[in-house]
Amino acid sequence: MTRPVRPLALGLVLLAAVLAGCGYSFRGNLPDHIQTVAIPVFANKTGEPAVENFLTSAVVEAFSTNGRLRVVQREDADAILEGEVISYSLESIAYDSQANVRQYRLVVTMNLRFRDVRRNTVLFEEQRLREKADFRVLNAVSQTISREESAVRSAAIDIARAIVSLTVNRF
């Protein structure tokens, strides 16, 4: 019975060796000296007011809950994540039998730059990072506006998770 365990154990050891040899790390490949990040409010290049605030808050929250990098003020940071919201659009995606819009898709697009301030280098830039969120149109206009705000928050959370993943787990 011990014979099948040995090939499995050997396979796991070989897999670990291969992964280590490829430079794969379970921590990501951030330089060890980067322990903190500053996240200034993103620039808003769209006509949509306050969208940058939703996105910045979501990214700060995502980094705070991830735990790999501590969010600090700019003057105390090892790295800075800068971003700009370059597109905010609503697309009609579903209609009722009278051709009234019943569902929208919100699409947010951003540019990002992650800088190592200690070594004055750019660790990565991500252009045109996109995220979307769908929401239904209700009968009252005020309810539709509320749904759009919820969609913005949902898109912000999704894009924030993608940003943390890009930053911490880049391979």
Buried (B, 14 or more C-beta within 10 A) or exposed (E): EEEEEEEEEEEEEEEEEEEEEEEEEEEEEBEEEBBBBBBEEBBBBBEBEEBBBBBBBBBBBBBEEBEBBEBBEEEEBBBBBBBBBBBBEBEEEEEEEEEEBBBBBBBBBBBBBBBBBEEEEEBEEBEEBEBBBBBEBEEEEEEBEEBBEEBBBBBBBBBBBBBBEBBBBEE
